[in-house]
Amino acid sequence: MDYFYDVPPEFATPTRPAFEARGGYMGMELTAGLTYPFTDRFRIVIGGGLRFLAGNANANSPLFRSKMNYRAGIGFVWKILVSESTVAD
């Protein structure tokens, strides 16, 4: 918690008061992803997530900005090398 929310006194400013972070509930996250194989060597991956931070133990920190965050991403997987010997199904 210190890494995200702690403000030591030596870094306090008039607009960012000192704050001592504490352990506790950090929030919850919901993630989802999909993968689609185009060929046996190439696939696309799409994913995203929501992070809910309402009720966070450090919500009073001057560094706490938002009660909800989101993210999305897309990626590609390309198998450059594939073994000739595989395990039979």
N, C-alpha and C positions, 0 to 999 in steps of 0.2 A: 504494500500500500504506500510505503514511503516514496517509492520511485514515481508514482503517478500523482500523489496528492500532498506530500509533505512540503512545507515552505519553511526552511530553517530561518531563525531570526536574522542572520546575516544577509539573507536574500529578500527580506521583507521590504516593501515600499509602501508609500501612502495608499496606493490603489491595490496592493497585494499584501495583506497582513500575514504575519507568521501563522503557521498552522502545523500542528503535530498530527500526522495521520495515525489511524488506529486500525487494527485488524477487525474483520467482520465481513458482513455480506457485501460482495462486490457487484453483484448483478447476475443476470442470466442471459443466455445466448441461444438463439435458434438459427441453425444453419441447414442448408440444403444444397445438393449438387447433383448434376447429371453428367453422364459421360456417354458419348455416342461413338462407336467404332465405325469408321469409314472403311477401313481395310484391316487386315490382321497386323499391320505395322503403323497405322495412323489413326488417332482418335482425337476428338475434341472434348474438352471438359468445361462446363459452365457451372458456376456456383455463386452463392451469396449468403448473407446472414444479417440478422438483426440482433443487436445487443441492447437489452433493457437495463438501465442503471438507476431507475427510480428506487428510492429507499436505500441507496448505497450508504454504507457506514461513514463515508467521508464526503457526503453531499454538501457539507458546509465549507469544504476547502475552497479557497479562491481559485484553485486550478480546475475545479469541477465545472464543466461547461454545458453538458447536454445529458438529458435523461434517456436519450435513445440515439444509437449510432447504427449505421448500415454500411454494408460493403457488397461489392459484386466483382466477379472476375471471370475471365475466360482464358483458357489455356489450350495448348496443343501438345500431344504426346506423339513422338515419332521414334519408333524402335529402329535404331541404326543397325544393331547386330542382333541376330536371333540364332539360338543354338539349333544345330541340325538334329540333335537327339532330344526328343521331348518325352514326357511321361504320357503313357497311353491313358485315355479316359476310362 
